[in-house]
């Protein structure tokens, strides 16, 4: 039973660090914008699947920054 909790904690920490590293790579997205994005979307996965208009709807995210975020997660578009 204790191992189950340890694994859950490890996965939670690992996913949080992955979120940080993915968003940290995007130029112009600092702590305040990351917080706003995560508050609005709930997770990095949701941010990665968001459309350009959805990203622009987040307070503090300009069209330019929204475009950078979108392009980061959709390089082939």
Long-range contacts (C-beta under 8 A, 24 or more apart in sequence): 18-44, 19-43, 19-44, 22-48, 23-47, 25-72, 26-68, 26-69, 26-72, 27-68, 28-64, 28-65, 28-68, 29-65, 29-68, 29-69, 32-60, 33-60, 33-61, 33-65, 36-60, 36-61, 37-61, 37-69, 47-73, 48-73, 49-73
